[in-house]
Amino acid sequence: ASAEAAGVRARRVPVDYASHSVHVEDIRTRLLEALAEVSPNESRVPLVSTVTGDVLDTSTLDAAYWYANLREPVRFTDAVTHALASGHRTFVEVSAHPVLTMGVQAIVEAADAEAIVVGTLRREEDESARFIASAAELWVRGVDVDWSAVYAGRSVRRVDLPTYAFQRERFWLESGSGAGDVVGLGLGAAEHPLLGASVSLAVDGGVVLTGRLSVRTHPWLADHAVGGMVLFPGSGFVELAVRAGDEVGCGC
């Protein structure tokens, strides 16, 4: 109730004792008796224990160890940190619902490291689809997955990817570059280094002069820049005005 009042998500765990506290000592004898026949073996895969926070010989995982596992504090951060320091960079939470993945990710970030952290199943999701999706998360992030084992006993139809999965074909018309024969387009040649064509207007006898300017066709334009931006010089505008005047018979 106090947690909920403080805005903390809380729910009652259906057990009659508090794990990892002094209350576990009340069931110590019962627990040791129930696990007395446990016969641990040495494992081929190293085990990082959350009881010790370090690699532990699995042949010592007897009844006393499992009592300590329930009684002592969980050294989860120490265990994950040790795994990171040992070079491990992939963490998979094998559970019915991800509970520890966020904690592992937080520890990885606190250690300023990079690692892959994924779960396996999720509550209220199709187990098969979720498991395969989790395996795919590992696969696309560079982890080797034995897909033949994942799909063993399943009806699977493999589909080959296209030879070029991301090949694109452009259909936009490419604009031409460079000067063409403006006379063939019904225009007149301007005969000026800054202008490409001229056309007389039938309405009032005016003239339209056109041209294309760029640093590719006129490299000297790059010599006139202000604040890193190429600008057409003012003298160029004067030259164009004079040329327009000459075109319509306005002498200077």
Residue, then its C-alpha position, 0 to 999 in steps of 0.5 A: a500500500s505504501a509503494e502504491a501510494a508513492g506511485v510505485r507499481a507493486r503486487r503481492v507475491p504469493v509466498d509465505y516467506a520473504s526471499h533473501s531475508v532472515h525469514v528464509e532461516d525459518i525454513r533452512t532445515r526443511l530446505l536442506e532436507a528436501l535438497a539433500e539428495v541433489s548431486p551436482n556435477e562439473s559443467r562444461v559451460p562456465l557458470v557466473s553465480t549471483v550468489t558469489g558474483d563470480v564464476l563458480d565450480t558447479s560441482t559445489l551446487d549442493a543443498a547448502y548452495w541452494y539455501a544460500n541462493l535463497r537466503e543471501p542477497v542477489r549479487f546480480t549486478d556483480a555477476v553481469t559486470h563480471a560477465l562483461a569484464s570477461g568479454h561476454r557481449t550477448f545476454v539472453e534472458v530465458s524466461a516466460h516473460p522478460v524481467l531482467t533484460m532492462g536491468v542487464q541493459a542498465i548495467v551495460e550502459a553504466a559500464d559504458a559497454e555495448a552488448i546485445v540483450v534480448g528475452t525469449l518469451r512474453r506473457e500473453e503472446d504466442e510462444s512459438a512466434r515469440f521465440i522465433a522473433s527473439a531468435a531473429e533479434l539475435w540473428v539480425r544483430g550478428v549472433d549465430v543462430d542454428w536455424s535448423a534446430v529452431y525449425a526442427g519438426r516444423s513445416v517450413r518453406r524456404v524462399d530465396l531472396p532476389t539476387y539483388a535484394f535492394q536493387r533500384e531502377r530509376f525512371w525519372l528523366e535525366s536532365g541534359s547538361g551543356a549547351g545545345d543548338v538553340v537555333g534548332l529550338g527556334l531561338g536566336a544565339a545570344e553570342h555572349p559568354l553569359l547568355g545562351a539564347s535570345v527570343s524576340l517577343a511578338v507583343d511589344g518587340g521586347v527581347v528575352l535573354t536567357g542563360r545558365l550560370s554555374v561554377r562548372t561552366h564558369p569556374w571564375l564565379a567561385d572567386h566571388a564568395v561571401g560567407g562561404m556562398v558563391l554570389f554573382p558579382g554586381s559587375g556581372f549584372v551591369e554587363l547583362a544590363v548593357r548587353a540587354g540594352d545593345e540587343v534592343g538598340c539602347g546605346c550607352 
